[in-house]
């Protein structure tokens, strides 16, 4: 019997280039097959403390979870996320980022790709990774790199989004799980969660409540993608009926 997710996608097959459609459906079929035989493997990249890793590791540790963390990598040798990963019994690695301040150089990018492939990861999850990912990396993991941002995108992309929201005067903000593309916080939106902005909020208190929402939303959204429950069509992500 045809798997349900293939049946739900089949109707749109003839509306696009046949070769690209075949490739897309083959990739989804492979992910579906993998999900039946082993847990979906995640590679996590981070540069800081790694609070989202802590939430994700606890989520993956549940007996009913369909995911496991294969490796945690950082561009900062003494990053807190590496210590946190070790406390969860996870494999870790440091990759020197190279000569640039905001992105990986070509050699560093290749080394990250090699380490992730060695870990046989199915998806790459960013947890406070402070380097812009470009060309070769995104081609190596096409539609498989996921990030979370502390605002309701497309509002307030970039750094300190909670402070941007507070200073702008919005009444609600939140967090957004999205695919990573060539832009900055511009990929297709997978899921969002709203956080109210209180009259007495400071940047610190608002950030803390957004982080709590991230810890709840991020693991669930990653799992939905990993289990092929999310369909991407242009900029839209949706759950087929």
Secondary structure, DSSP 8 states (H G I E B T S, - for coil): ---HHHHHHHTTGGGS-HHHHHHHHHHHHHHHHHHHHS-EEEEEEESS--HHHHHHHHHHTSTT-SEEEEEEEESSTT-HHHHHHHHTT--EEE----S-SSB--HHHHHHHHHHHHHTT-SEEEESS--SB--HHHHHHTTT-EEEEESSSTTTT-SS-HHHHHHHHT-SEEEEEEEE--SSSS-S-EEEEEEEE--TT--HHHHHHHHHHHHHHHHHHHHHHHHTT--EEETTEEE---
